[in-house]
Amino acid sequence: MALIQTALIWVVYAVVVALLALIASVFVYVYQSARERSIAITIVSIFTLTSLLATILLLPVDVALVSSTTSSKHGVRKDWASQQAVDDIVKQLQIVYYLLYSLDALLCLVVVPFTYFLYEEYDDVDAEEGQQTFGKRFWGAFKYTIGFILFVVIIFLVGFFVPRTKNNTDRHLDYDYFKHLLDDENKGERALTFAIGLLTTIGTLIYILYTSAGLALLPVAFIKSAPSVSAPSLSASTSQQLEHNRERQRQLEGRNTGRDEGLPAKDRRELDALIREERTLVRRERLAAEASGENSGWLMKTWIKIEAIFRPLKLIGGLLIMLIVIVVWVSMLLTGIDKAKNSICKSHCGFVLGHINIFNPVNWILVKSAKVFPIDYVIFLVLVLLFFFGSVVGIGTLGIRFLWLQIFQIRKGRTSPQALLMATVMLTLIVFALNYSLAMMVAPQYAHYGPQTYCNHPPRHAGEQPDCSNHPNHVIACTEDANTPQARNVCTPTVISTFLDRVTVNFNFFGVIDFWAQFAFLGVFLIVFVTSLFRTPKLNEYQLDQDAEEDEEEGLLASTGRRFGATWQDITGRAPKTQASQPRYDGEE
């Protein structure tokens, strides 16, 4: 029975990883520029995003496996759950975690930078002339990547020798849980712990700026989304502007008819400006017509009508997301206050909480649902995707910046390969920070012990398990500060909570920074959220015109209407009749 249960938990995880690979593929496909696609960059980005999401979504599997060894109703271990069996489960999870964390660090610090430099080394002219081989590109990219490899080596060397809280005299660290964190670690684990702690702290800085802003904007974007190019107001205003433009051109041309010397310089400049504006307005009018389904087949028109019918669901979805985000924000705030006030060792251990003192709604929901796997997995998956897409929205809104200078833009269908790799690195660092935030702030009890309980009642005979059948009030939830023999014999902390607590206890400067940074996250979220509620979104017509001009020059119209229309035309074998807008030249009526 135990083997079947364990196998089913890992099968669910495999299905989730496959789903994550699909989500990562869709994300990369939707955001990368169609005219600059690179197979290497696409594969690396998808694999990296899948790996980092698989790492954070191993937590429910961790909770399910360690919790499967106990009976939460009676507070005792199951008959098959010997100490050896429990140790085997923990060892399996440790191996998977160390592999995933090492892979994430390697991808973030070595593979992605190498892919970036490999793409930059490519030169079209030299490649066509045969002067640039793959070996030269590889060596050129590797030379720039050596600096990142040295950085990784330095991090691990520092992790071997940096002082830790080994000799901390705080009396609260006498608990068995903290002794386990301080003593049960070899030098290799210590180096990896330091490296992940450093990456988590760096990622927290990005997490504060991008994830908080994106999470605040995500529900508001659903509720108060700006109208697209198919909005009737845009179509009507564009037609009116185009009519005024052409009328003014006729006036200028009519006023100067018959003049041998031609148009005056002032009128010539105005006419040239009007012609350029006319081309822009014609492009905008065409895009508005395409988006509204004009000159399209019945399939596209039906799709547009279905979108209009289900548009209220977008509002409902936005309100639901807003409710979830607010509950998560409140849960993080309550846990932060609880840790700041009631942490058993404060800054000496990175504000580790002995037990929950203030009710946390998200933590309570996850602990209760964890009794019936995989309900908690579904809820946790929704939370992770919410934070992930919030981070994507934040990166897309703010762009990739150095201080106040914008380096790259992240936009659907127009993200350059370099920007996509930079965004992948940022998302990797954000997920490191998110792992800490979810386990330590959003749902600390769930992440540490899940639904595990222990029977705090003396056993009848020595060597037997205690019996709380007649004493249900003696069944107590497992916590970090539970120091009784009954708790030690039953409670098994999750591998991820042990790993993160080891970071904050052994290197408490990481724990202090990461903890207080959560309040900065909450503050930035609140400011952006309140501001977005009172700020009306506007359509960026300049960006729209730029996109339309790029599409026209490339001969690739990226609108959904064109793609659906082209597909339907291929199926029917008929091309719809369209009215082409002819450009006007000087002197034409």
Backbone torsions as a table, in degrees:
resi	resn	phi	psi	omega
1	MET	NA	-42.8	-179.7
2	ALA	-64.2	-39.6	-179.8
3	LEU	-65.5	-40.3	179.0
4	ILE	-65.0	-43.6	179.6
5	GLN	-62.3	-44.3	178.5
6	THR	-63.5	-41.8	179.7
7	ALA	-63.8	-40.4	179.7
8	LEU	-65.2	-37.5	178.7
9	ILE	-63.4	-43.3	179.1
10	TRP	-69.8	-31.9	176.5
11	VAL	-64.9	-42.6	177.1
12	VAL	-60.3	-40.8	178.7
13	TYR	-63.5	-40.4	178.5
14	ALA	-62.7	-39.7	177.7
15	VAL	-64.5	-41.1	179.2
16	VAL	-64.5	-41.2	178.5
17	VAL	-62.5	-40.6	176.3
18	ALA	-61.8	-40.5	176.8
19	LEU	-64.3	-39.6	178.4
20	LEU	-64.1	-39.2	177.2
21	ALA	-62.2	-38.8	177.1
22	LEU	-65.4	-44.2	179.2
23	ILE	-62.7	-43.3	178.8
24	ALA	-63.6	-38.9	179.5
25	SER	-65.2	-43.6	178.8
26	VAL	-63.5	-42.7	179.7
27	PHE	-59.7	-47.9	-179.1
28	VAL	-65.1	-42.9	-178.6
29	TYR	-64.8	-41.6	-176.6
30	VAL	-69.3	-37.8	-172.0
31	TYR	-91.6	-28.4	-174.7
32	GLN	-74.2	150.4	-180.0
33	SER	-70.4	132.8	-176.3
34	ALA	-66.3	-31.8	-175.3
35	ARG	-87.9	-4.0	-178.7
36	GLU	-127.1	31.5	-178.8
37	ARG	-68.3	140.2	176.3
38	SER	-130.8	128.0	-177.5
39	ILE	-61.4	-44.8	-178.3
40	ALA	-62.2	-45.6	-179.2
41	ILE	-66.3	-39.7	178.8
42	THR	-61.6	-47.1	-178.4
43	ILE	-64.5	-45.8	-178.4
44	VAL	-63.9	-42.5	-179.5
45	SER	-64.5	-46.0	-179.4
46	ILE	-63.8	-45.2	-178.1
47	PHE	-64.8	-41.0	-179.3
48	THR	-66.0	-46.3	179.3
49	LEU	-62.9	-40.5	178.1
50	THR	-63.3	-42.6	-178.6
51	SER	-64.1	-44.6	-176.9
52	LEU	-70.5	-36.6	176.9
53	LEU	-69.9	-35.9	176.9
54	ALA	-64.4	-32.4	179.2
55	THR	-65.7	-48.6	-176.4
56	ILE	-72.9	-27.9	-179.8
57	LEU	-88.7	10.1	170.1
58	LEU	-80.9	-15.4	-177.4
59	LEU	-59.1	-48.4	177.6
60	PRO	-61.1	-32.5	175.7
61	VAL	-66.4	-42.3	176.4
62	ASP	-56.8	-49.4	-179.7
63	VAL	-62.0	-44.9	-177.4
64	ALA	-64.2	-40.9	-177.0
65	LEU	-70.0	-46.0	-179.7
66	VAL	-71.3	-30.7	178.7
67	SER	-74.9	-23.6	-179.4
68	SER	-68.3	-12.3	-179.4
69	THR	-83.1	-11.1	-175.6
70	THR	-125.4	163.0	172.8
71	SER	-104.2	109.0	-177.1
72	SER	-67.2	-20.8	179.7
73	LYS	-75.5	-41.5	-175.9
74	HIS	-103.1	-12.7	177.2
75	GLY	73.0	30.5	179.3
76	VAL	-133.0	163.8	176.9
77	ARG	-77.5	151.5	177.7
78	LYS	-73.3	162.0	-173.7
79	ASP	-60.0	-35.9	-176.8
80	TRP	-81.4	-14.8	-171.6
81	ALA	-83.9	70.1	172.3
82	SER	-71.5	167.1	-179.7
83	GLN	-61.5	-34.9	178.2
84	GLN	-65.5	-41.4	178.9
85	ALA	-64.4	-41.0	178.2
86	VAL	-65.1	-43.6	179.1
87	ASP	-61.8	-36.4	178.4
88	ASP	-64.9	-41.4	178.1
89	ILE	-63.4	-45.1	179.8
90	VAL	-63.0	-40.0	-179.9
91	LYS	-64.9	-41.1	177.0
92	GLN	-60.1	-45.1	179.9
93	LEU	-65.4	-39.2	178.7
94	GLN	-61.3	-43.1	-180.0
95	ILE	-61.7	-45.3	-179.9
96	VAL	-63.9	-44.2	179.6
97	TYR	-62.6	-47.3	-178.4
98	TYR	-63.5	-38.3	177.3
99	LEU	-64.5	-45.9	-178.1
100	LEU	-67.7	-44.0	179.2
101	TYR	-63.6	-42.5	178.2
102	SER	-64.4	-40.0	178.5
103	LEU	-65.0	-42.9	179.0
104	ASP	-61.2	-45.2	179.4
105	ALA	-63.9	-41.1	179.8
106	LEU	-65.2	-43.3	179.3
107	LEU	-64.4	-43.7	-176.2
108	CYS	-68.3	-40.2	-170.8
109	LEU	-99.3	-15.7	-176.4
110	VAL	-127.8	-56.9	-171.7
111	VAL	-66.1	-49.0	-179.1
112	VAL	-64.2	-46.1	175.2
113	PRO	-59.2	-40.0	178.3
114	PHE	-62.4	-42.8	178.1
115	THR	-63.2	-38.4	177.7
116	TYR	-60.8	-49.5	-178.7
117	PHE	-68.8	-33.4	178.1
118	LEU	-63.2	-39.6	177.9
119	TYR	-68.8	-40.2	-179.4
120	GLU	-66.4	-28.8	-178.6
121	GLU	-72.3	-17.3	-176.5
122	TYR	-71.3	134.4	178.1
123	ASP	-130.4	120.3	-175.6
124	ASP	-59.6	-46.6	-174.9
125	VAL	-64.6	-49.3	-179.4
126	ASP	-63.4	-36.0	179.7
127	ALA	-67.0	-40.7	179.3
128	GLU	-68.3	-34.1	179.7
129	GLU	-83.7	-2.5	178.6
130	GLY	77.5	14.5	-178.8
131	GLN	-88.2	-10.6	-178.3
132	GLN	-122.0	116.4	177.7
133	THR	-101.1	166.9	178.9
134	PHE	-64.9	-33.3	178.6
135	GLY	-61.7	-41.4	178.0
136	LYS	-65.2	-42.2	178.9
137	ARG	-62.9	-43.8	-178.8
138	PHE	-61.4	-46.4	-179.1
139	TRP	-65.9	-40.8	177.8
140	GLY	-61.5	-42.0	178.8
141	ALA	-69.3	-37.8	-177.8
142	PHE	-65.9	-36.3	179.4
143	LYS	-59.5	-41.8	179.1
144	TYR	-73.0	-26.7	-177.7
145	THR	-79.5	-16.8	-179.3
146	ILE	-56.6	-37.8	178.5
147	GLY	-60.1	-39.8	178.7
148	PHE	-70.0	-37.0	177.7
149	ILE	-63.5	-42.3	176.9
150	LEU	-62.4	-37.6	178.5
151	PHE	-61.5	-42.5	178.4
152	VAL	-63.9	-44.3	179.7
153	VAL	-61.8	-42.6	-179.8
154	ILE	-63.2	-42.4	179.2
155	ILE	-57.7	-46.5	-177.7
156	PHE	-70.6	-35.1	177.0
157	LEU	-66.2	-41.8	176.9
158	VAL	-62.9	-39.2	178.4
159	GLY	-60.5	-30.4	178.2
160	PHE	-69.0	-35.8	-167.1
161	PHE	-116.6	-10.7	-177.9
162	VAL	-64.7	139.2	179.7
163	PRO	-63.6	146.5	177.7
164	ARG	-128.8	178.6	-174.2
165	THR	-83.3	46.8	-176.8
166	LYS	-68.0	-41.4	-174.3
167	ASN	-105.0	27.8	179.2
168	ASN	-63.1	129.0	-176.0
169	THR	-93.9	6.4	179.7
170	ASP	-59.1	127.0	-175.0
171	ARG	-63.9	-24.4	-178.3
172	HIS	-70.7	-19.3	179.3
173	LEU	-79.8	5.1	175.4
174	ASP	-79.1	-8.9	176.3
175	TYR	-61.3	146.7	-179.4
176	ASP	-57.8	-36.2	-178.3
177	TYR	-60.4	-43.6	-176.7
178	PHE	-77.4	-32.0	174.6
179	LYS	-61.9	-38.2	177.5
180	HIS	-63.4	-39.3	179.8
181	LEU	-67.7	-36.8	-175.3
182	LEU	-80.5	-32.1	-170.7
183	ASP	-101.6	-37.5	-170.6
184	ASP	-86.9	72.4	-178.7
185	GLU	-159.0	127.8	175.1
186	ASN	-90.3	177.0	-174.3
187	LYS	-68.1	-34.6	177.5
188	GLY	-64.0	-44.5	176.8
189	GLU	-64.4	-36.2	180.0
190	ARG	-64.1	-42.5	179.0
191	ALA	-65.0	-43.0	178.1
192	LEU	-65.3	-38.3	177.6
193	THR	-60.4	-45.2	179.1
194	PHE	-64.3	-43.6	-179.0
195	ALA	-61.6	-45.2	179.6
196	ILE	-67.6	-36.3	176.4
197	GLY	-62.3	-41.4	178.4
198	LEU	-65.6	-46.7	179.4
199	LEU	-64.3	-36.1	177.7
200	THR	-64.3	-42.0	-179.8
201	THR	-67.3	-41.5	176.3
202	ILE	-63.8	-43.9	179.0
203	GLY	-63.9	-30.2	179.6
204	THR	-62.5	-35.4	177.9
205	LEU	-63.7	-41.4	176.7
206	ILE	-70.6	-38.4	179.2
207	TYR	-59.6	-40.8	-179.9
208	ILE	-61.8	-44.2	-174.1
209	LEU	-80.0	-50.8	-170.6
210	TYR	-87.9	-47.7	-176.1
211	THR	-68.3	-40.9	179.9
212	SER	-62.6	-45.3	179.6
213	ALA	-66.8	-43.8	-179.4
214	GLY	-66.2	-38.7	179.1
215	LEU	-66.3	-33.0	176.8
216	ALA	-73.0	-34.7	-176.6
217	LEU	-83.4	-22.7	-174.1
218	LEU	-59.2	-54.4	179.4
219	PRO	-67.5	-35.4	179.6
220	VAL	-66.5	-33.5	178.2
221	ALA	-64.8	-34.5	175.9
222	PHE	-69.5	-42.9	-173.8
223	ILE	-78.1	-42.4	-174.5
224	LYS	-117.5	41.7	-178.6
225	SER	-65.0	139.7	179.0
226	ALA	-69.2	149.2	178.8
227	PRO	-64.4	145.7	178.7
228	SER	-81.9	-173.4	-178.0
229	VAL	-68.1	-12.6	-179.9
230	SER	-87.7	2.0	-178.8
231	ALA	-62.1	135.5	179.8
232	PRO	-58.6	-35.2	-179.3
233	SER	-63.9	-39.9	178.5
234	LEU	-67.0	-42.4	-180.0
235	SER	-62.9	-43.6	-178.8
236	ALA	-67.4	-43.1	-179.2
237	SER	-67.0	-35.8	178.7
238	THR	-65.9	-43.2	178.7
239	SER	-63.0	-39.8	179.8
240	GLN	-67.2	-42.5	178.2
241	GLN	-64.8	-37.9	179.7
242	LEU	-66.6	-38.5	178.3
243	GLU	-64.9	-45.1	178.2
244	HIS	-63.3	-38.8	-179.9
245	ASN	-60.9	-49.2	-177.8
246	ARG	-68.8	-33.6	177.2
247	GLU	-64.5	-41.0	178.7
248	ARG	-66.4	-37.5	177.3
249	GLN	-62.4	-42.3	179.0
250	ARG	-64.1	-37.4	178.6
251	GLN	-63.4	-44.6	-179.8
252	LEU	-64.7	-43.9	-178.4
253	GLU	-68.4	-38.6	179.0
254	GLY	-68.7	-36.6	-179.0
255	ARG	-68.5	-25.4	-177.2
256	ASN	-108.7	15.3	177.8
257	THR	-68.4	133.7	177.5
258	GLY	88.7	-2.0	178.9
259	ARG	-80.9	122.0	-178.0
260	ASP	-66.8	-36.3	-176.9
261	GLU	-81.0	-0.4	178.3
262	GLY	81.0	-165.4	-176.9
263	LEU	-73.1	142.8	172.1
264	PRO	-63.1	159.1	-176.8
265	ALA	-59.6	-39.4	-179.6
266	LYS	-63.7	-46.4	179.8
267	ASP	-67.0	-34.6	179.6
268	ARG	-63.8	-43.5	178.7
269	ARG	-63.8	-40.7	179.5
270	GLU	-66.7	-40.1	-179.9
271	LEU	-65.8	-41.1	177.6
272	ASP	-61.8	-41.5	178.6
273	ALA	-64.8	-38.6	179.2
274	LEU	-66.6	-36.4	179.1
275	ILE	-66.5	-42.5	177.5
276	ARG	-64.1	-41.3	179.0
277	GLU	-65.4	-35.5	179.5
278	GLU	-63.1	-42.8	178.8
279	ARG	-61.3	-41.3	177.7
280	THR	-63.0	-44.4	-179.1
281	LEU	-66.6	-35.9	177.6
282	VAL	-64.7	-41.8	177.4
283	ARG	-62.4	-43.2	-179.0
284	ARG	-65.9	-38.9	179.1
285	GLU	-65.7	-38.6	179.2
286	ARG	-65.7	-42.0	178.9
287	LEU	-64.4	-38.5	177.6
288	ALA	-64.5	-39.7	178.5
289	ALA	-66.5	-40.1	178.9
290	GLU	-63.7	-44.1	-178.0
291	ALA	-67.8	-27.6	178.8
292	SER	-86.6	-4.6	174.9
293	GLY	89.7	10.4	178.5
294	GLU	-66.0	141.3	-179.5
295	ASN	60.2	24.6	178.5
296	SER	-110.4	163.7	178.7
297	GLY	-73.4	174.4	-177.2
298	TRP	-66.6	-25.5	-179.7
299	LEU	-65.7	-45.1	-179.6
300	MET	-68.1	-40.8	179.3
301	LYS	-64.0	-38.0	177.7
302	THR	-64.4	-41.5	178.3
303	TRP	-60.9	-41.8	179.9
304	ILE	-64.9	-39.2	178.4
305	LYS	-66.7	-38.8	177.8
306	ILE	-63.2	-40.8	177.1
307	GLU	-59.8	-41.5	180.0
308	ALA	-66.3	-38.0	-179.3
309	ILE	-65.7	-41.6	-177.1
310	PHE	-90.2	8.1	179.1
311	ARG	-60.6	-36.3	176.5
312	PRO	-59.9	-28.3	178.1
313	LEU	-64.8	-28.3	176.7
314	LYS	-64.0	-39.9	176.8
315	LEU	-65.5	-44.2	179.0
316	ILE	-63.3	-43.0	177.2
317	GLY	-61.0	-40.3	177.8
318	GLY	-63.6	-40.6	177.9
319	LEU	-66.2	-38.8	178.3
320	LEU	-65.0	-44.2	177.7
321	ILE	-62.4	-40.4	178.9
322	MET	-61.9	-41.9	179.1
323	LEU	-62.4	-44.9	179.8
324	ILE	-62.7	-44.4	-178.2
325	VAL	-62.7	-41.9	179.9
326	ILE	-64.9	-41.4	178.3
327	VAL	-63.0	-42.2	178.2
328	VAL	-63.7	-42.5	179.6
329	TRP	-61.5	-44.5	179.1
330	VAL	-64.2	-40.8	179.3
331	SER	-61.7	-43.5	178.6
332	MET	-64.0	-40.5	-180.0
333	LEU	-64.4	-43.9	-179.4
334	LEU	-63.8	-42.9	178.0
335	THR	-65.3	-40.3	178.1
336	GLY	-60.3	-44.3	177.9
337	ILE	-64.3	-42.6	179.3
338	ASP	-59.8	-45.4	-179.7
339	LYS	-67.3	-43.3	-178.8
340	ALA	-63.0	-33.5	-176.8
341	LYS	-91.2	-38.1	-168.5
342	ASN	-118.4	7.1	178.5
343	SER	-58.6	136.1	-173.9
344	ILE	-74.3	-15.0	-179.5
345	CYS	-140.7	8.2	174.4
346	LYS	49.9	-131.3	-174.4
347	SER	-71.8	-14.9	-179.1
348	HIS	-66.2	-22.7	-179.4
349	CYS	-132.6	22.4	178.2
350	GLY	71.4	30.1	176.1
351	PHE	61.5	43.8	172.4
352	VAL	-68.0	136.8	-176.1
353	LEU	-98.3	127.3	-179.6
354	GLY	-66.2	-42.7	176.4
355	HIS	-160.3	161.9	-178.1
356	ILE	-71.7	126.5	176.9
357	ASN	-109.2	-26.9	-179.8
358	ILE	-116.2	132.0	-176.3
359	PHE	-59.0	131.0	179.3
360	ASN	-119.4	112.0	-173.1
361	PRO	-63.0	-42.9	-179.4
362	VAL	-66.3	-43.0	177.9
363	ASN	-60.2	-43.1	-179.4
364	TRP	-63.4	-43.1	-179.9
365	ILE	-62.8	-43.6	-178.4
366	LEU	-68.4	-40.3	179.8
367	VAL	-64.3	-43.7	179.9
368	LYS	-67.1	-42.2	-178.1
369	SER	-72.8	-21.2	-179.4
370	ALA	-66.9	-16.3	177.7
371	LYS	-69.4	-18.8	178.9
372	VAL	-127.1	84.1	178.2
373	PHE	-68.2	138.6	10.5
374	PRO	-106.7	34.6	179.8
375	ILE	-61.1	-43.5	178.7
376	ASP	-64.7	-30.2	179.2
377	TYR	-65.6	-41.9	179.4
378	VAL	-62.9	-44.8	179.9
379	ILE	-63.6	-44.2	-179.9
380	PHE	-65.7	-37.7	177.0
381	LEU	-61.0	-42.4	177.9
382	VAL	-61.6	-42.4	178.9
383	LEU	-62.2	-45.7	-178.5
384	VAL	-63.4	-45.9	179.6
385	LEU	-65.1	-33.8	177.4
386	LEU	-62.5	-47.0	177.8
387	PHE	-66.9	-38.1	-178.8
388	PHE	-64.2	-51.2	-179.6
389	PHE	-68.6	-30.0	172.2
390	GLY	-62.3	-39.5	176.8
391	SER	-65.1	-39.9	178.1
392	VAL	-63.0	-43.3	178.2
393	VAL	-62.4	-41.3	179.1
394	GLY	-63.6	-43.7	178.3
395	ILE	-65.7	-40.1	178.9
396	GLY	-66.8	-34.1	-178.9
397	THR	-76.5	-47.3	-175.8
398	LEU	-86.0	-24.7	-175.0
399	GLY	77.1	171.8	176.9
400	ILE	-89.3	116.8	-170.8
401	ARG	-124.5	155.7	165.5
402	PHE	-118.9	107.5	-170.5
403	LEU	57.9	-118.7	-178.9
404	TRP	-96.8	0.3	-177.0
405	LEU	-93.6	126.7	178.1
406	GLN	-86.1	123.1	-178.1
407	ILE	-92.6	-49.2	-179.1
408	PHE	-134.6	154.9	171.6
409	GLN	-109.4	142.1	176.1
410	ILE	-111.8	105.5	-177.3
411	ARG	-138.0	149.9	-177.5
412	LYS	-60.0	125.7	176.1
413	GLY	73.9	1.0	-175.0
414	ARG	-138.0	24.5	179.2
415	THR	-91.9	124.6	-179.7
416	SER	-69.6	158.5	178.7
417	PRO	-57.7	-39.8	179.0
418	GLN	-63.3	-42.6	179.9
419	ALA	-65.7	-36.5	179.7
420	LEU	-64.5	-41.4	178.1
421	LEU	-68.4	-39.0	176.7
422	MET	-62.9	-42.5	178.2
423	ALA	-63.5	-36.3	178.7
424	THR	-63.9	-42.6	177.4
425	VAL	-63.4	-43.4	179.7
426	MET	-63.1	-42.3	178.7
427	LEU	-65.6	-35.1	177.0
428	THR	-62.5	-47.5	178.7
429	LEU	-64.8	-37.9	178.2
430	ILE	-63.0	-39.8	-179.5
431	VAL	-67.5	-34.4	172.8
432	PHE	-57.8	-46.2	178.9
433	ALA	-67.8	-37.2	-179.9
434	LEU	-65.6	-34.5	177.7
435	ASN	-59.4	-43.6	176.7
436	TYR	-65.3	-45.5	-175.3
437	SER	-63.3	-44.3	-179.1
438	LEU	-66.9	-41.8	-175.7
439	ALA	-78.2	-29.7	-173.7
440	MET	-106.6	-21.0	-175.6
441	MET	-119.9	-45.7	-175.0
442	VAL	-75.6	-46.9	-177.0
443	ALA	-144.3	71.1	-174.6
444	PRO	-67.7	-42.6	-179.9
445	GLN	-65.4	-42.9	178.3
446	TYR	-61.7	-43.9	-176.4
447	ALA	-71.3	-25.3	-178.0
448	HIS	-87.8	-48.5	-174.5
449	TYR	-131.8	-7.6	-177.7
450	GLY	62.1	-137.3	-179.2
451	PRO	-90.8	15.2	-176.4
452	GLN	-64.3	140.0	175.3
453	THR	-133.7	166.3	174.5
454	TYR	-137.8	150.5	-179.6
455	CYS	-88.2	109.2	-177.1
456	ASN	-91.1	59.7	-179.2
457	HIS	-136.8	137.9	-177.3
458	PRO	-62.7	138.0	177.1
459	PRO	-69.5	155.9	-179.1
460	ARG	-68.9	-40.6	-179.9
461	HIS	-130.9	154.0	-179.9
462	ALA	-63.3	135.0	179.4
463	GLY	90.0	-9.3	177.9
464	GLU	-92.6	160.1	174.5
465	GLN	-80.8	144.6	178.7
466	PRO	-65.7	155.1	-178.0
467	ASP	-121.1	114.4	179.9
468	CYS	-108.4	22.8	-179.3
469	SER	-59.0	-38.0	-179.9
470	ASN	-100.0	4.4	-179.8
471	HIS	-135.1	64.7	-177.0
472	PRO	-61.9	-24.1	179.3
473	ASN	-73.2	-10.2	177.4
474	HIS	-90.2	-2.5	176.2
475	VAL	-83.5	113.9	-171.1
476	ILE	-120.5	145.0	178.1
477	ALA	-67.5	140.9	177.9
478	CYS	-68.4	137.2	178.2
479	THR	-139.4	169.7	-178.2
480	GLU	-68.4	-32.4	-176.5
481	ASP	-93.9	10.0	174.9
482	ALA	-73.2	114.3	-170.0
483	ASN	-121.5	20.3	-179.9
484	THR	-88.5	159.2	177.2
485	PRO	-59.5	-36.2	179.1
486	GLN	-62.4	-41.5	179.6
487	ALA	-67.5	-41.3	-179.5
488	ARG	-64.1	-31.8	-177.9
489	ASN	-81.5	-15.3	-173.7
490	VAL	-116.8	-48.5	-170.2
491	CYS	-74.2	131.0	176.7
492	THR	-125.3	112.2	178.8
493	PRO	-68.4	151.0	178.3
494	THR	-67.9	156.8	-178.2
495	VAL	-66.9	-40.5	-177.0
496	ILE	-67.5	-38.4	179.2
497	SER	-67.6	-38.9	176.6
498	THR	-61.9	-41.8	-178.7
499	PHE	-65.9	-47.1	-178.3
500	LEU	-69.2	-39.6	176.8
501	ASP	-65.7	-32.2	177.0
502	ARG	-64.9	-35.9	176.1
503	VAL	-63.2	-48.4	-174.2
504	THR	-74.6	-28.2	-179.9
505	VAL	-83.8	-46.8	-178.1
506	ASN	-73.9	-32.6	178.7
507	PHE	-128.0	75.3	-169.5
508	ASN	-67.0	-16.4	176.8
509	PHE	-66.9	-32.9	173.7
510	PHE	-65.8	-43.5	-179.0
511	GLY	-62.3	-41.1	-180.0
512	VAL	-65.4	-45.9	179.9
513	ILE	-63.0	-48.0	-177.7
514	ASP	-63.8	-36.2	-178.9
515	PHE	-68.6	-53.0	-177.3
516	TRP	-68.8	-23.2	176.5
517	ALA	-65.5	-25.2	178.7
518	GLN	-63.8	-34.2	177.3
519	PHE	-69.9	-34.9	174.1
520	ALA	-63.4	-41.0	176.1
521	PHE	-57.9	-47.4	-179.4
522	LEU	-63.7	-38.2	180.0
523	GLY	-67.6	-45.5	178.1
524	VAL	-63.0	-41.6	177.3
525	PHE	-57.8	-46.9	-177.2
526	LEU	-62.4	-43.3	-179.5
527	ILE	-63.3	-48.3	-178.7
528	VAL	-66.6	-39.9	-178.2
529	PHE	-63.9	-48.4	-179.8
530	VAL	-64.4	-40.7	179.0
531	THR	-63.3	-42.7	-177.6
532	SER	-68.0	-25.3	179.2
533	LEU	-67.5	-31.0	-175.5
534	PHE	-105.2	0.1	-179.8
535	ARG	-105.6	122.8	-179.4
536	THR	-80.8	126.1	178.3
537	PRO	-68.2	143.6	-178.5
538	LYS	-121.3	150.0	177.6
539	LEU	-78.7	127.3	179.8
540	ASN	-84.7	89.5	-176.2
541	GLU	-68.4	-32.7	179.0
542	TYR	-63.4	-45.5	179.0
543	GLN	-64.5	-35.8	177.9
544	LEU	-63.1	-43.4	178.9
545	ASP	-65.8	-39.2	178.1
546	GLN	-62.6	-43.2	178.9
547	ASP	-63.8	-42.0	-179.8
548	ALA	-65.1	-38.3	179.3
549	GLU	-66.5	-40.3	177.0
550	GLU	-62.9	-42.9	179.7
551	ASP	-62.8	-38.6	-178.2
552	GLU	-69.1	-40.5	179.9
553	GLU	-66.6	-37.6	-178.0
554	GLU	-84.3	-13.9	-176.8
555	GLY	73.2	19.4	-179.1
556	LEU	-123.3	108.9	177.5
557	LEU	-91.7	116.6	-172.0
558	ALA	-85.0	2.7	-177.0
559	SER	-71.6	151.9	179.7
560	THR	-63.7	-34.6	-179.0
561	GLY	-60.7	-42.2	179.5
562	ARG	-64.4	-42.7	-177.5
563	ARG	-66.4	-44.3	179.1
564	PHE	-67.5	-38.2	-179.9
565	GLY	-65.8	-41.8	179.5
566	ALA	-64.3	-39.0	178.4
567	THR	-63.1	-43.9	-179.1
568	TRP	-66.8	-37.0	177.8
569	GLN	-65.2	-38.1	176.6
570	ASP	-63.2	-36.4	-179.0
571	ILE	-71.0	-45.5	-176.1
572	THR	-82.4	-23.4	-177.7
573	GLY	77.6	12.7	-179.9
574	ARG	-122.3	141.4	176.2
575	ALA	-101.9	131.6	-179.9
576	PRO	-70.2	153.6	177.3
577	LYS	-77.7	127.0	-179.2
578	THR	-123.7	152.6	176.9
579	GLN	-100.4	113.5	-178.6
580	ALA	-83.7	138.5	176.1
581	SER	-89.4	114.2	-177.9
582	GLN	-83.5	136.6	177.3
583	PRO	-69.0	144.6	-179.0
584	ARG	-100.0	142.7	-178.9
585	TYR	-115.4	167.0	-178.1
586	ASP	-59.6	132.2	176.0
587	GLY	90.1	-8.8	179.6
588	GLU	-84.3	145.3	176.5
589	GLU	-98.3	NA	NA
